[in-house]
Structure formats: structure tokens, C-alpha cells
Amino acid sequence: MRIVVGHLYPDYLNIYADRGNIAVLAERARARGHRLDVRAIGMRDPVPPGEIDLFYVGGGQDREQELVAYDLAAKADPLRQAVEGGAAFLAVCGGYQLLGRFYRDLAGTELPGIGLLPLHTIAGRRRMIGDVLLRCDWAGETLAGFENHAGRTVLEDGAEPLGRVVAGFGNDGTSGFEGCRYRRAYGTYLHGPLLPRNPWFADRLLEEALAHVGVEVRLDPLPDDLERRAHDVSAERARTRGGRF
Ligand code: GLN
């Protein structure tokens, strides 16, 4: 099958090799005989209703977020309709913050979000940097990655976190939660990139994108020894030194 991926602002929001997540999705799809058709969606580009199976947006400094926030907010309706229509969505860090209601950056500027996820974010003086380990009870799995953000994300009523923080700061360094999920949309602070060391999550996104294509399938497992070792090394680093200012 062909899976259409809408990569939002690849030229602006792409730090910590976040674009590597797309490479992992493409390779894991190819290994099962599927093909990723990646389309860049940039400034003033329309969001074609119903055509995109999986949206992706990476992270960025406050400056980049300021450059894209108003253009992204202008795409709020078609993006929300797409997710209500069953499209999958992965948003990392700065991109994750802009899926909420707003992001107030260090300068105090309030950037509009698209209001897809019930949350808002306010930047604080001390950055939350380091390795992170989450427990995702909804999937019976863990996620390991790296975070670097000034933003403190507040989950609002009805918000489902992506995971519980085992080690690291997470959304705000105090709530014990990280990320947010809604339908097939997932927001997280985890960079790294995230997917090479969390293959179960990459497959979950592919399965949900395929469901949007119209194919309900459980993907056959791949020989993920290297990926599992990368996960374990990252998890151990988080346990030993994550979540310290
Ligand atoms: N600029 C945002 C913050 O500092 C997001 C940073 C990022 O994407 N790594 O919180």
C-alpha cells in the first residue's frame, strides 16, 4: 500500500535530527512491502482533506516556532478535521507545543496553536534537558528519548498523557506525565530522533496510517535487535542521569 505522509514545515521544524523519524517510518514500511509518499507542507500550502494518512512535525527553537505558528494556525481546521477523520499524527517538541491552544515563549509572546490537543505551554527560564524514559501503560510499552525544552506543558481537562515519566522531566518537570495523545494523534517532547530506538511506536503509527488508508493490519515483527539495544542504552542513561537541572 501507499501511505501518504504530510511533513509540516520540514525546513523550519527539524532539530535533533527529528527528520530521522521519517526515514525510520519509510524503512519499516518498505520492509513490509508498503511505500511512504512524503509530501512537504510548508508556508501557505493547503492541507488536502482526506489525502494525508500520517502528519508529522518536528521540533524547533522559539524563533522557528514564531515563523510558522500563524501559518500553522491558519491550517487548524483541515488538520483537526483530518484527525477526526482518522489520520495519524506525530508531533515532536516545538511542533507538539503548537498542537495545543498556545505556546507563550520566553519573550512572553503568545503563539497560537491549532487546538487539536487539550493543553497549553508556557516557557520557563531553566531548560529541561536530558535523557527521558516513559511508561506507556495504554500500550504496555516504554519510550526512551532525549528532551530539551523551556516550555512547561499543562494538560487540560480530558487530556490523555502519552506516558508516565520514569526518569526525566516530561511535560513540566512536576506532573509526572509526558506528551499527550488524542485519537491517532501523538505529541511528545522526545527527540533523538524518537523512532529508531522505539520501533513498537513506529509500527503503531504505520498501522494507524494504514487503517486510514483502509487496511486494518498488525505488522509482522522485524528483527529489531539493534533498535532494542539502542532503547535499553537510552533507558539506562535516563535512569542514571535523566531529569536533573
Ligand atoms: N522552543 C521550544 C522550547 O524551548 C521547543 C524546543 C524544541 O523543539 N526542542 O520549549
Boltz pocket constraint, residues with backbone or C-beta under 6 A from the ligand:
constraints:
  - pocket:
      binder: B
      contacts: [[A, 15], [A, 58], [A, 59], [A, 60], [A, 61], [A, 62], [A, 65], [A, 92], [A, 93], [A, 94], [A, 95], [A, 123], [A, 148], [A, 149], [A, 150], [A, 151], [A, 152]]
      max_distance: 6.0
